[in-house]
Every structure is written in structure tokens, then in C-alpha cells.
Amino acid sequence: MSETDRRTFVTGAALTMGALGAAPAAAAQGSPAAPVTPAAARYPKPPFPVQRQPWPGLASRMNPRPDHGETSYKGSGRLAGKKALITGGDSGIGRAAAIAYAREGADVAINYLPAEEPDAREVVALIRAEGRKAVAIPGDLRDERFCRRLVAEAADQLGGLDILVNNAARQQTRPTIADISSQDFDDTMKTNVYAPFWLTKAALERMTAGAVIVNTSSEQAGDPSKDIVDYAMTRAAVLNFTKGMAKQLASRGIRVNAVAPGPFWTPLQVSGGATPEKQRTFAADSPFGRPGQPAEIAGLYVAAADPALSYSTGQIFGATGGNGQPA
């Protein structure tokens, strides 16, 4: 490359990066090219009001209510024509992913527990408002037979399955290992590890080249908190599962990636995932001084499944608010 060509390349790259960095501002002015317009400067910071809900909790009852991108996410056709199944798609990060996928042109099936039906109805309405097909399939992922039925029903109703997002998770805070009962441990393992295993097996019977599996891990995989050790174990397992399956499925043209969130404001926190003391100051010690909002991570779930990133597999897409991410 000549010096003139080199300068042209560097200048062009700088302009491109500048445009990307300016996207939120452009979106605020109504530019259709900007995919997301998060009002990050206005997102709530601790202290938060202490609130308790029975597991699994509802986003619609949280104070402050999380932002899932309901009014801010603007799609650009990156997943046009795709068929996606998202577990835990009624609230939190799964809800943000479902909204983003629909606005990127995908038809979406969501799974959730029956107790989460009020939140799920809101998501279904948001998906259909984009002119996309929405399928709601409640059920308990701790049951292997249900997991197989879930995949079959989603694929049948959507007319195929291109994307599986293993997102649903159980998190319950326990001060010591002595406080984690065998039932607690079993419920967490089955929800967070067994279910992605069962769902992936079933999905692969229907997936063809170009399909993608996106798993939700966590910063907890590499930096576990002392009072959610069983949850942290499962996030490390999912990370390992992602990397191994990426290698196994590359020859079939199927990609496997993971998203690793840091502290995000979701029903996990108010339904037993954090103590009242931790909830009040949740993420106050993060570099941003606040937890992330689900809307701020939705774009990573789109990127992890985007056909344009066809060489990206076994990758960990992190959004930890500056705390680093698992390797």
C-alpha cells in the first residue's frame, strides 16, 4: 500500500468510526440510519427503592420500570426474514432482544413461565406492531420434554428456525453454600445449563447452514459474586458450552455466540436475585455508577446473530459497563 493509499484508508476508517460514534446523536435528530437511541444520560442511578416480588417477577411491576427499547430501538433489516426463538423473552434482556429482532425483520417466538403472562402479552403486541409474526409459548424449561416441544412448536408456527437465543435464567441470592439447598441447586442448573443443552439439541435437528445460536452468559462467569455462586457456575458453563459448540458446528455453517451482560436492571434483581441491601445500591460501584438497561444490550444480540458477521463464531459479546468480561 502506497503512502497516499494508506492515508486514504486511515482517513476513511476514522470517518467511519466517527459516524458510528455519532449514531445516537443522529438518531435523536430522527436519522433512520441510527439503530438505537438510548437516553443513557437519563437512566436511573441508585439508590433504588427496595421492592420484592415472588420469583420470577414482572418487569411491569418494577420501580423504576426497565427500558427494553420499546420506544427507542430502530431497526434496519439486519435479520429480515429470520425465524427466532427467545427464552425468557417476556422481560429483561430477552424482551429487549425480542423487540430488536422484530424491528430488524424477524418473526419471533418467546418462551416464559405462566406467571409472566402479563409481561409476555406486552411483548407479543410490540412484535405484531412491527408487522412480524409473534408466537407465545409458556412453559417450564426445567422439563426436558417441554424443551423439545417448545422448539418443535416454535419451528412449526414460525415456519422454520434460524436463531435460538438461550436467555432464560434463574438467580437466587444465598449468603453461603450451606444456604443453597439441593432443590435450589437443581432448579438453577436445570434452568441455566440443562435447558440450553436440551434446546440446542432439539434446535439442531431443524437448523441448516446460516443458522445461529446465541447464549446468555455473564460477567459472573469470570468474576463470581460470593452470594450467587451457583448462578455464577452456570454462566461459566454456558461460556464453555458456547465455545465448544462453535467449533463443533462450524463445519455445518451454524454459528454459536454468547452475550455476557454485567449488572442489568431486570426482574432477576427484585425476585430474589439480590438482597434488599444490594438492590438499593445496585451497580453503584460500576464505572457508570448505575446498572445497564436492557435496551443498552439489545444491539449485541442482533450483532451475535447478524448474517453479515458470518466469520464470527465462538465470540463473547460483552456489555459490562466497564467492568471487563470473561475470556
Secondary structure, 3 states (H helix, E strand, C coil): CCHHHHHHHHHHHHHHHHHHHCHHHHHHCCCCCCCCCCCHHHCCCCCCCCCCCCCCCCHHHCCCCCCCCCCCCCCCCCCCCCEEEEECCCCHHHHHHHHHHHHCCCEEEEEECHHHHHHHHHHHHHHHHCCCCEEEEECCCCCHHHHHHHHHHHHHHHCCCCEEEECCCCCCCCCCHHHCCHHHHHHHHHHHHHHHHHHHHHHHCCCCCCCEEEEECCHHHCCCCCCCHHHHHHHHHHHHHHHHHHHHHHHHCCEEEEEEECCECCHHHHHHHCCHHHHHCCCCCCCCCCCECHHHCHHHHHHHHCHHHCCCCCCEEEECCCCCCCC
